[in-house]
Amino acid sequence: MTTVLTPASPLTAADRCDRCGAQAYLRVVLASGGELLFCAHHGRKFEPELKKIAVEIQDESGRLTTPNATAAEEER
Ligand SMILES: [Zn+2]
């Protein structure tokens, strides 16, 4: 098993939003080298802030096809 160096590895169902635990569709790579994962809902909510601190935002929310918006509306 080799270490994946590319940040473009696709997000999987095992990747969870740091805020609500829903499936993550955004990976935010920070200038500090850390990573944050967000669901589409929280990714959109924090996008203005994230753009200030991120060196890369991998947005896979376009893969969202299930109209399951109500489950993602939980605010925390
Ligand atoms: Zn979330």
PDB file of the backbone (N, CA, C, O) and the ligand in Angstrom, with CONECT records:
HET     ZN  A 101       1
ATOM      1  N   MET A   1       0.847  -1.192   0.000  1.00  0.00           N
ATOM      2  CA  MET A   1       0.000   0.000   0.000  1.00  0.00           C
ATOM      3  C   MET A   1       0.885   1.245   0.000  1.00  0.00           C
ATOM      4  O   MET A   1       1.705   1.437   0.898  1.00  0.00           O
ATOM      5  N   THR A   2       0.716   2.057  -0.982  1.00  0.00           N
ATOM      6  CA  THR A   2       1.544   3.243  -1.082  1.00  0.00           C
ATOM      7  C   THR A   2       0.832   4.453  -0.499  1.00  0.00           C
ATOM      8  O   THR A   2      -0.396   4.530  -0.498  1.00  0.00           O
ATOM      9  N   THR A   3       1.603   5.371  -0.017  1.00  0.00           N
ATOM     10  CA  THR A   3       1.039   6.604   0.506  1.00  0.00           C
ATOM     11  C   THR A   3       0.520   7.467  -0.637  1.00  0.00           C
ATOM     12  O   THR A   3       1.218   7.716  -1.620  1.00  0.00           O
ATOM     13  N   VAL A   4      -0.694   7.907  -0.488  1.00  0.00           N
ATOM     14  CA  VAL A   4      -1.282   8.756  -1.520  1.00  0.00           C
ATOM     15  C   VAL A   4      -0.830  10.195  -1.313  1.00  0.00           C
ATOM     16  O   VAL A   4      -1.139  10.818  -0.297  1.00  0.00           O
ATOM     17  N   LEU A   5      -0.115  10.696  -2.266  1.00  0.00           N
ATOM     18  CA  LEU A   5       0.397  12.055  -2.142  1.00  0.00           C
ATOM     19  C   LEU A   5      -0.502  13.067  -2.826  1.00  0.00           C
ATOM     20  O   LEU A   5      -0.495  14.247  -2.478  1.00  0.00           O
ATOM     21  N   THR A   6      -1.264  12.615  -3.782  1.00  0.00           N
ATOM     22  CA  THR A   6      -2.122  13.554  -4.485  1.00  0.00           C
ATOM     23  C   THR A   6      -3.343  13.893  -3.636  1.00  0.00           C
ATOM     24  O   THR A   6      -4.015  13.000  -3.118  1.00  0.00           O
ATOM     25  N   PRO A   7      -3.625  15.180  -3.498  1.00  0.00           N
ATOM     26  CA  PRO A   7      -4.804  15.591  -2.733  1.00  0.00           C
ATOM     27  C   PRO A   7      -6.083  15.374  -3.521  1.00  0.00           C
ATOM     28  O   PRO A   7      -7.181  15.627  -3.024  1.00  0.00           O
ATOM     29  N   ALA A   8      -5.936  14.908  -4.745  1.00  0.00           N
ATOM     30  CA  ALA A   8      -7.108  14.773  -5.609  1.00  0.00           C
ATOM     31  C   ALA A   8      -7.757  13.390  -5.488  1.00  0.00           C
ATOM     32  O   ALA A   8      -8.602  13.026  -6.306  1.00  0.00           O
ATOM     33  N   SER A   9      -7.363  12.629  -4.475  1.00  0.00           N
ATOM     34  CA  SER A   9      -8.009  11.336  -4.300  1.00  0.00           C
ATOM     35  C   SER A   9      -9.479  11.560  -3.983  1.00  0.00           C
ATOM     36  O   SER A   9      -9.816  12.404  -3.152  1.00  0.00           O
ATOM     37  N   PRO A  10     -10.344  10.818  -4.633  1.00  0.00           N
ATOM     38  CA  PRO A  10     -11.775  11.088  -4.470  1.00  0.00           C
ATOM     39  C   PRO A  10     -12.259  10.827  -3.053  1.00  0.00           C
ATOM     40  O   PRO A  10     -11.755   9.944  -2.359  1.00  0.00           O
ATOM     41  N   LEU A  11     -13.215  11.587  -2.649  1.00  0.00           N
ATOM     42  CA  LEU A  11     -13.829  11.383  -1.343  1.00  0.00           C
ATOM     43  C   LEU A  11     -14.708  10.147  -1.394  1.00  0.00           C
ATOM     44  O   LEU A  11     -15.301   9.827  -2.424  1.00  0.00           O
ATOM     45  N   THR A  12     -14.778   9.466  -0.272  1.00  0.00           N
ATOM     46  CA  THR A  12     -15.587   8.255  -0.218  1.00  0.00           C
ATOM     47  C   THR A  12     -16.670   8.401   0.852  1.00  0.00           C
ATOM     48  O   THR A  12     -16.735   9.404   1.563  1.00  0.00           O
ATOM     49  N   ALA A  13     -17.497   7.396   0.943  1.00  0.00           N
ATOM     50  CA  ALA A  13     -18.563   7.408   1.947  1.00  0.00           C
ATOM     51  C   ALA A  13     -17.991   7.378   3.362  1.00  0.00           C
ATOM     52  O   ALA A  13     -18.688   7.693   4.326  1.00  0.00           O
ATOM     53  N   ALA A  14     -16.719   6.998   3.480  1.00  0.00           N
ATOM     54  CA  ALA A  14     -16.085   6.948   4.793  1.00  0.00           C
ATOM     55  C   ALA A  14     -15.622   8.324   5.240  1.00  0.00           C
ATOM     56  O   ALA A  14     -15.295   8.521   6.411  1.00  0.00           O
ATOM     57  N   ASP A  15     -15.592   9.280   4.315  1.00  0.00           N
ATOM     58  CA  ASP A  15     -15.206  10.647   4.660  1.00  0.00           C
ATOM     59  C   ASP A  15     -16.425  11.386   5.177  1.00  0.00           C
ATOM     60  O   ASP A  15     -17.463  11.457   4.519  1.00  0.00           O
ATOM     61  N   ARG A  16     -16.271  11.937   6.382  1.00  0.00           N
ATOM     62  CA  ARG A  16     -17.427  12.540   7.065  1.00  0.00           C
ATOM     63  C   ARG A  16     -17.208  14.018   7.340  1.00  0.00           C
ATOM     64  O   ARG A  16     -16.092  14.456   7.620  1.00  0.00           O
ATOM     65  N   CYS A  17     -18.284  14.773   7.257  1.00  0.00           N
ATOM     66  CA  CYS A  17     -18.246  16.199   7.561  1.00  0.00           C
ATOM     67  C   CYS A  17     -17.769  16.406   8.997  1.00  0.00           C
ATOM     68  O   CYS A  17     -18.248  15.748   9.920  1.00  0.00           O
ATOM     69  N   ASP A  18     -16.822  17.327   9.174  1.00  0.00           N
ATOM     70  CA  ASP A  18     -16.292  17.618  10.504  1.00  0.00           C
ATOM     71  C   ASP A  18     -17.343  18.259  11.402  1.00  0.00           C
ATOM     72  O   ASP A  18     -17.208  18.245  12.626  1.00  0.00           O
ATOM     73  N   ARG A  19     -18.362  18.804  10.816  1.00  0.00           N
ATOM     74  CA  ARG A  19     -19.377  19.534  11.580  1.00  0.00           C
ATOM     75  C   ARG A  19     -20.562  18.666  11.972  1.00  0.00           C
ATOM     76  O   ARG A  19     -21.017  18.726  13.115  1.00  0.00           O
ATOM     77  N   CYS A  20     -21.063  17.871  11.057  1.00  0.00           N
ATOM     78  CA  CYS A  20     -22.318  17.184  11.337  1.00  0.00           C
ATOM     79  C   CYS A  20     -22.232  15.675  11.124  1.00  0.00           C
ATOM     80  O   CYS A  20     -23.167  14.952  11.467  1.00  0.00           O
ATOM     81  N   GLY A  21     -21.124  15.191  10.563  1.00  0.00           N
ATOM     82  CA  GLY A  21     -20.986  13.756  10.406  1.00  0.00           C
ATOM     83  C   GLY A  21     -21.647  13.190   9.168  1.00  0.00           C
ATOM     84  O   GLY A  21     -21.626  11.980   8.945  1.00  0.00           O
ATOM     85  N   ALA A  22     -22.240  14.066   8.356  1.00  0.00           N
ATOM     86  CA  ALA A  22     -22.793  13.602   7.091  1.00  0.00           C
ATOM     87  C   ALA A  22     -21.657  13.271   6.127  1.00  0.00           C
ATOM     88  O   ALA A  22     -20.502  13.621   6.369  1.00  0.00           O
ATOM     89  N   GLN A  23     -21.993  12.606   5.052  1.00  0.00           N
ATOM     90  CA  GLN A  23     -20.950  12.267   4.092  1.00  0.00           C
ATOM     91  C   GLN A  23     -20.316  13.536   3.533  1.00  0.00           C
ATOM     92  O   GLN A  23     -21.008  14.484   3.162  1.00  0.00           O
ATOM     93  N   ALA A  24     -18.988  13.531   3.482  1.00  0.00           N
ATOM     94  CA  ALA A  24     -18.262  14.723   3.044  1.00  0.00           C
ATOM     95  C   ALA A  24     -18.181  14.780   1.529  1.00  0.00           C
ATOM     96  O   ALA A  24     -17.934  13.779   0.856  1.00  0.00           O
ATOM     97  N   TYR A  25     -18.399  15.986   1.014  1.00  0.00           N
ATOM     98  CA  TYR A  25     -18.260  16.206  -0.422  1.00  0.00           C
ATOM     99  C   TYR A  25     -17.245  17.293  -0.733  1.00  0.00           C
ATOM    100  O   TYR A  25     -16.952  17.567  -1.897  1.00  0.00           O
ATOM    101  N   LEU A  26     -16.711  17.911   0.315  1.00  0.00           N
ATOM    102  CA  LEU A  26     -15.674  18.903   0.109  1.00  0.00           C
ATOM    103  C   LEU A  26     -14.467  18.578   0.983  1.00  0.00           C
ATOM    104  O   LEU A  26     -14.600  18.310   2.177  1.00  0.00           O
ATOM    105  N   ARG A  27     -13.310  18.607   0.379  1.00  0.00           N
ATOM    106  CA  ARG A  27     -12.074  18.473   1.146  1.00  0.00           C
ATOM    107  C   ARG A  27     -11.338  19.793   1.031  1.00  0.00           C
ATOM    108  O   ARG A  27     -11.075  20.289  -0.064  1.00  0.00           O
ATOM    109  N   VAL A  28     -11.012  20.350   2.187  1.00  0.00           N
ATOM    110  CA  VAL A  28     -10.327  21.634   2.220  1.00  0.00           C
ATOM    111  C   VAL A  28      -8.912  21.402   2.723  1.00  0.00           C
ATOM    112  O   VAL A  28      -8.708  20.964   3.855  1.00  0.00           O
ATOM    113  N   VAL A  29      -7.945  21.698   1.880  1.00  0.00           N
ATOM    114  CA  VAL A  29      -6.548  21.567   2.273  1.00  0.00           C
ATOM    115  C   VAL A  29      -6.073  22.918   2.772  1.00  0.00           C
ATOM    116  O   VAL A  29      -6.121  23.918   2.055  1.00  0.00           O
ATOM    117  N   LEU A  30      -5.614  22.927   4.018  1.00  0.00           N
ATOM    118  CA  LEU A  30      -5.207  24.180   4.647  1.00  0.00           C
ATOM    119  C   LEU A  30      -3.748  24.482   4.377  1.00  0.00           C
ATOM    120  O   LEU A  30      -2.953  23.584   4.099  1.00  0.00           O
ATOM    121  N   ALA A  31      -3.404  25.764   4.461  1.00  0.00           N
ATOM    122  CA  ALA A  31      -2.021  26.179   4.273  1.00  0.00           C
ATOM    123  C   ALA A  31      -1.121  25.530   5.316  1.00  0.00           C
ATOM    124  O   ALA A  31       0.066  25.314   5.068  1.00  0.00           O
ATOM    125  N   SER A  32      -1.675  25.222   6.469  1.00  0.00           N
ATOM    126  CA  SER A  32      -0.909  24.598   7.547  1.00  0.00           C
ATOM    127  C   SER A  32      -0.629  23.133   7.269  1.00  0.00           C
ATOM    128  O   SER A  32       0.150  22.499   7.981  1.00  0.00           O
ATOM    129  N   GLY A  33      -1.265  22.589   6.229  1.00  0.00           N
ATOM    130  CA  GLY A  33      -1.052  21.189   5.882  1.00  0.00           C
ATOM    131  C   GLY A  33      -2.180  20.292   6.352  1.00  0.00           C
ATOM    132  O   GLY A  33      -2.240  19.118   5.987  1.00  0.00           O
ATOM    133  N   GLY A  34      -3.080  20.845   7.165  1.00  0.00           N
ATOM    134  CA  GLY A  34      -4.199  20.052   7.642  1.00  0.00           C
ATOM    135  C   GLY A  34      -5.288  19.934   6.600  1.00  0.00           C
ATOM    136  O   GLY A  34      -5.236  20.557   5.539  1.00  0.00           O
ATOM    137  N   GLU A  35      -6.265  19.129   6.923  1.00  0.00           N
ATOM    138  CA  GLU A  35      -7.386  18.933   6.017  1.00  0.00           C
ATOM    139  C   GLU A  35      -8.689  19.034   6.785  1.00  0.00           C
ATOM    140  O   GLU A  35      -8.787  18.589   7.929  1.00  0.00           O
ATOM    141  N   LEU A  36      -9.681  19.617   6.152  1.00  0.00           N
ATOM    142  CA  LEU A  36     -11.007  19.641   6.730  1.00  0.00           C
ATOM    143  C   LEU A  36     -11.964  19.009   5.732  1.00  0.00           C
ATOM    144  O   LEU A  36     -11.810  19.152   4.520  1.00  0.00           O
ATOM    145  N   LEU A  37     -12.959  18.305   6.270  1.00  0.00           N
ATOM    146  CA  LEU A  37     -13.964  17.697   5.404  1.00  0.00           C
ATOM    147  C   LEU A  37     -15.323  18.289   5.732  1.00  0.00           C
ATOM    148  O   LEU A  37     -15.668  18.469   6.900  1.00  0.00           O
ATOM    149  N   PHE A  38     -16.076  18.583   4.711  1.00  0.00           N
ATOM    150  CA  PHE A  38     -17.403  19.147   4.918  1.00  0.00           C
ATOM    151  C   PHE A  38     -18.402  18.499   3.984  1.00  0.00           C
ATOM    152  O   PHE A  38     -18.071  18.118   2.862  1.00  0.00           O
ATOM    153  N   CYS A  39     -19.624  18.382   4.460  1.00  0.00           N
ATOM    154  CA  CYS A  39     -20.711  17.989   3.584  1.00  0.00           C
ATOM    155  C   CYS A  39     -21.021  19.180   2.667  1.00  0.00           C
ATOM    156  O   CYS A  39     -20.483  20.270   2.860  1.00  0.00           O
ATOM    157  N   ALA A  40     -21.870  18.972   1.694  1.00  0.00           N
ATOM    158  CA  ALA A  40     -22.177  20.042   0.752  1.00  0.00           C
ATOM    159  C   ALA A  40     -22.792  21.230   1.473  1.00  0.00           C
ATOM    160  O   ALA A  40     -22.504  22.383   1.151  1.00  0.00           O
ATOM    161  N   HIS A  41     -23.638  20.941   2.448  1.00  0.00           N
ATOM    162  CA  HIS A  41     -24.318  21.991   3.196  1.00  0.00           C
ATOM    163  C   HIS A  41     -23.324  22.880   3.935  1.00  0.00           C
ATOM    164  O   HIS A  41     -23.348  24.102   3.785  1.00  0.00           O
ATOM    165  N   HIS A  42     -22.456  22.270   4.730  1.00  0.00           N
ATOM    166  CA  HIS A  42     -21.508  23.048   5.506  1.00  0.00           C
ATOM    167  C   HIS A  42     -20.385  23.611   4.633  1.00  0.00           C
ATOM    168  O   HIS A  42     -19.826  24.664   4.937  1.00  0.00           O
ATOM    169  N   GLY A  43     -20.065  22.919   3.570  1.00  0.00           N
ATOM    170  CA  GLY A  43     -19.069  23.446   2.650  1.00  0.00           C
ATOM    171  C   GLY A  43     -19.517  24.777   2.084  1.00  0.00           C
ATOM    172  O   GLY A  43     -18.734  25.720   1.967  1.00  0.00           O
ATOM    173  N   ARG A  44     -20.787  24.833   1.738  1.00  0.00           N
ATOM    174  CA  ARG A  44     -21.334  26.064   1.179  1.00  0.00           C
ATOM    175  C   ARG A  44     -21.398  27.152   2.256  1.00  0.00           C
ATOM    176  O   ARG A  44     -21.114  28.325   2.010  1.00  0.00           O
ATOM    177  N   LYS A  45     -21.781  26.713   3.456  1.00  0.00           N
ATOM    178  CA  LYS A  45     -21.949  27.662   4.552  1.00  0.00           C
ATOM    179  C   LYS A  45     -20.628  28.336   4.931  1.00  0.00           C
ATOM    180  O   LYS A  45     -20.586  29.533   5.216  1.00  0.00           O
ATOM    181  N   PHE A  46     -19.557  27.548   4.929  1.00  0.00           N
ATOM    182  CA  PHE A  46     -18.269  28.075   5.379  1.00  0.00           C
ATOM    183  C   PHE A  46     -17.363  28.490   4.230  1.00  0.00           C
ATOM    184  O   PHE A  46     -16.216  28.883   4.446  1.00  0.00           O
ATOM    185  N   GLU A  47     -17.874  28.405   3.019  1.00  0.00           N
ATOM    186  CA  GLU A  47     -17.020  28.651   1.860  1.00  0.00           C
ATOM    187  C   GLU A  47     -16.276  29.988   1.920  1.00  0.00           C
ATOM    188  O   GLU A  47     -15.080  30.023   1.629  1.00  0.00           O
ATOM    189  N   PRO A  48     -16.945  31.089   2.286  1.00  0.00           N
ATOM    190  CA  PRO A  48     -16.223  32.370   2.317  1.00  0.00           C
ATOM    191  C   PRO A  48     -15.041  32.342   3.283  1.00  0.00           C
ATOM    192  O   PRO A  48     -13.986  32.904   2.991  1.00  0.00           O
ATOM    193  N   GLU A  49     -15.214  31.689   4.431  1.00  0.00           N
ATOM    194  CA  GLU A  49     -14.127  31.586   5.406  1.00  0.00           C
ATOM    195  C   GLU A  49     -13.043  30.642   4.912  1.00  0.00           C
ATOM    196  O   GLU A  49     -11.849  30.901   5.060  1.00  0.00           O
ATOM    197  N   LEU A  50     -13.488  29.545   4.323  1.00  0.00           N
ATOM    198  CA  LEU A  50     -12.535  28.531   3.878  1.00  0.00           C
ATOM    199  C   LEU A  50     -11.621  29.069   2.793  1.00  0.00           C
ATOM    200  O   LEU A  50     -10.439  28.731   2.733  1.00  0.00           O
ATOM    201  N   LYS A  51     -12.173  29.900   1.947  1.00  0.00           N
ATOM    202  CA  LYS A  51     -11.370  30.428   0.843  1.00  0.00           C
ATOM    203  C   LYS A  51     -10.228  31.300   1.342  1.00  0.00           C
ATOM    204  O   LYS A  51      -9.243  31.508   0.634  1.00  0.00           O
ATOM    205  N   LYS A  52     -10.364  31.810   2.566  1.00  0.00           N
ATOM    206  CA  LYS A  52      -9.296  32.643   3.127  1.00  0.00           C
ATOM    207  C   LYS A  52      -8.133  31.803   3.638  1.00  0.00           C
ATOM    208  O   LYS A  52      -6.989  32.257   3.646  1.00  0.00           O
ATOM    209  N   ILE A  53      -8.425  30.588   4.063  1.00  0.00           N
ATOM    210  CA  ILE A  53      -7.390  29.795   4.727  1.00  0.00           C
ATOM    211  C   ILE A  53      -6.971  28.570   3.934  1.00  0.00           C
ATOM    212  O   ILE A  53      -5.993  27.908   4.281  1.00  0.00           O
ATOM    213  N   ALA A  54      -7.705  28.265   2.869  1.00  0.00           N
ATOM    214  CA  ALA A  54      -7.416  27.043   2.135  1.00  0.00           C
ATOM    215  C   ALA A  54      -6.428  27.283   1.002  1.00  0.00           C
ATOM    216  O   ALA A  54      -6.431  28.338   0.367  1.00  0.00           O
ATOM    217  N   VAL A  55      -5.596  26.297   0.764  1.00  0.00           N
ATOM    218  CA  VAL A  55      -4.752  26.360  -0.426  1.00  0.00           C
ATOM    219  C   VAL A  55      -5.421  25.598  -1.558  1.00  0.00           C
ATOM    220  O   VAL A  55      -5.106  25.789  -2.733  1.00  0.00           O
ATOM    221  N   GLU A  56      -6.352  24.729  -1.179  1.00  0.00           N
ATOM    222  CA  GLU A  56      -7.081  23.974  -2.194  1.00  0.00           C
ATOM    223  C   GLU A  56      -8.426  23.537  -1.636  1.00  0.00           C
ATOM    224  O   GLU A  56      -8.525  23.083  -0.496  1.00  0.00           O
ATOM    225  N   ILE A  57      -9.435  23.679  -2.441  1.00  0.00           N
ATOM    226  CA  ILE A  57     -10.757  23.178  -2.072  1.00  0.00           C
ATOM    227  C   ILE A  57     -11.210  22.203  -3.138  1.00  0.00           C
ATOM    228  O   ILE A  57     -11.422  22.558  -4.297  1.00  0.00           O
ATOM    229  N   GLN A  58     -11.349  20.971  -2.710  1.00  0.00           N
ATOM    230  CA  GLN A  58     -11.801  19.924  -3.622  1.00  0.00           C
ATOM    231  C   GLN A  58     -13.303  19.763  -3.435  1.00  0.00           C
ATOM    232  O   GLN A  58     -13.769  19.275  -2.405  1.00  0.00           O
ATOM    233  N   ASP A  59     -14.038  20.176  -4.435  1.00  0.00           N
ATOM    234  CA  ASP A  59     -15.498  20.200  -4.326  1.00  0.00           C
ATOM    235  C   ASP A  59     -16.104  19.082  -5.158  1.00  0.00           C
ATOM    236  O   ASP A  59     -16.069  19.111  -6.389  1.00  0.00           O
ATOM    237  N   GLU A  60     -16.654  18.107  -4.470  1.00  0.00           N
ATOM    238  CA  GLU A  60     -17.291  16.999  -5.181  1.00  0.00           C
ATOM    239  C   GLU A  60     -18.794  17.018  -4.975  1.00  0.00           C
ATOM    240  O   GLU A  60     -19.473  16.015  -5.193  1.00  0.00           O
ATOM    241  N   SER A  61     -19.308  18.160  -4.556  1.00  0.00           N
ATOM    242  CA  SER A  61     -20.742  18.242  -4.298  1.00  0.00           C
ATOM    243  C   SER A  61     -21.546  18.083  -5.581  1.00  0.00           C
ATOM    244  O   SER A  61     -22.750  17.827  -5.545  1.00  0.00           O
ATOM    245  N   GLY A  62     -20.863  18.238  -6.721  1.00  0.00           N
ATOM    246  CA  GLY A  62     -21.543  18.038  -7.992  1.00  0.00           C
ATOM    247  C   GLY A  62     -21.982  16.599  -8.192  1.00  0.00           C
ATOM    248  O   GLY A  62     -22.825  16.301  -9.038  1.00  0.00           O
ATOM    249  N   ARG A  63     -21.386  15.698  -7.385  1.00  0.00           N
ATOM    250  CA  ARG A  63     -21.762  14.287  -7.483  1.00  0.00           C
ATOM    251  C   ARG A  63     -23.056  14.000  -6.742  1.00  0.00           C
ATOM    252  O   ARG A  63     -23.642  12.926  -6.876  1.00  0.00           O
ATOM    253  N   LEU A  64     -23.493  14.984  -5.953  1.00  0.00           N
ATOM    254  CA  LEU A  64     -24.717  14.802  -5.195  1.00  0.00           C
ATOM    255  C   LEU A  64     -25.908  14.703  -6.138  1.00  0.00           C
ATOM    256  O   LEU A  64     -26.191  15.630  -6.896  1.00  0.00           O
ATOM    257  N   THR A  65     -26.589  13.592  -6.086  1.00  0.00           N
ATOM    258  CA  THR A  65     -27.754  13.441  -6.955  1.00  0.00           C
ATOM    259  C   THR A  65     -29.011  13.193  -6.145  1.00  0.00           C
ATOM    260  O   THR A  65     -30.126  13.370  -6.637  1.00  0.00           O
ATOM    261  N   THR A  66     -28.821  12.777  -4.882  1.00  0.00           N
ATOM    262  CA  THR A  66     -29.973  12.498  -4.043  1.00  0.00           C
ATOM    263  C   THR A  66     -30.545  13.789  -3.474  1.00  0.00           C
ATOM    264  O   THR A  66     -29.843  14.518  -2.773  1.00  0.00           O
ATOM    265  N   PRO A  67     -31.783  14.076  -3.758  1.00  0.00           N
ATOM    266  CA  PRO A  67     -32.403  15.290  -3.197  1.00  0.00           C
ATOM    267  C   PRO A  67     -32.763  15.081  -1.734  1.00  0.00           C
ATOM    268  O   PRO A  67     -33.935  14.986  -1.371  1.00  0.00           O
ATOM    269  N   ASN A  68     -31.738  15.012  -0.912  1.00  0.00           N
ATOM    270  CA  ASN A  68     -31.911  14.680   0.499  1.00  0.00           C
ATOM    271  C   ASN A  68     -31.593  15.888   1.363  1.00  0.00           C
ATOM    272  O   ASN A  68     -30.925  15.773   2.391  1.00  0.00           O
ATOM    273  N   ALA A  69     -32.075  17.040   0.939  1.00  0.00           N
ATOM    274  CA  ALA A  69     -31.677  18.297   1.557  1.00  0.00           C
ATOM    275  C   ALA A  69     -32.083  18.392   3.019  1.00  0.00           C
ATOM    276  O   ALA A  69     -31.360  18.981   3.821  1.00  0.00           O
ATOM    277  N   THR A  70     -33.207  17.833   3.371  1.00  0.00           N
ATOM    278  CA  THR A  70     -33.716  17.985   4.742  1.00  0.00           C
ATOM    279  C   THR A  70     -32.760  17.380   5.755  1.00  0.00           C
ATOM    280  O   THR A  70     -32.609  17.914   6.854  1.00  0.00           O
ATOM    281  N   ALA A  71     -32.110  16.274   5.408  1.00  0.00           N
ATOM    282  CA  ALA A  71     -31.206  15.615   6.337  1.00  0.00           C
ATOM    283  C   ALA A  71     -29.955  16.445   6.557  1.00  0.00           C
ATOM    284  O   ALA A  71     -29.274  16.288   7.570  1.00  0.00           O
ATOM    285  N   ALA A  72     -29.654  17.312   5.634  1.00  0.00           N
ATOM    286  CA  ALA A  72     -28.419  18.102   5.728  1.00  0.00           C
ATOM    287  C   ALA A  72     -28.690  19.478   6.309  1.00  0.00           C
ATOM    288  O   ALA A  72     -27.780  20.302   6.392  1.00  0.00           O
ATOM    289  N   GLU A  73     -29.900  19.735   6.703  1.00  0.00           N
ATOM    290  CA  GLU A  73     -30.229  21.071   7.181  1.00  0.00           C
ATOM    291  C   GLU A  73     -29.934  21.284   8.657  1.00  0.00           C
ATOM    292  O   GLU A  73     -30.177  22.369   9.185  1.00  0.00           O
ATOM    293  N   GLU A  74     -29.424  20.282   9.317  1.00  0.00           N
ATOM    294  CA  GLU A  74     -29.145  20.374  10.743  1.00  0.00           C
ATOM    295  C   GLU A  74     -28.041  21.383  11.022  1.00  0.00           C
ATOM    296  O   GLU A  74     -26.939  21.258  10.489  1.00  0.00           O
ATOM    297  N   GLU A  75     -28.318  22.354  11.831  1.00  0.00           N
ATOM    298  CA  GLU A  75     -27.324  23.381  12.153  1.00  0.00           C
ATOM    299  C   GLU A  75     -26.629  23.029  13.451  1.00  0.00           C
ATOM    300  O   GLU A  75     -27.270  22.679  14.442  1.00  0.00           O
ATOM    301  N   ARG A  76     -25.304  23.126  13.432  1.00  0.00           N
ATOM    302  CA  ARG A  76     -24.583  22.882  14.678  1.00  0.00           C
ATOM    303  C   ARG A  76     -23.530  23.932  14.890  1.00  0.00           C
ATOM    304  O   ARG A  76     -22.814  23.895  15.891  1.00  0.00           O
TER     305      ARG A  76
HETATM  306 ZN    ZN A 101     -22.046  19.038   7.564  1.00  0.00          ZN2+
END
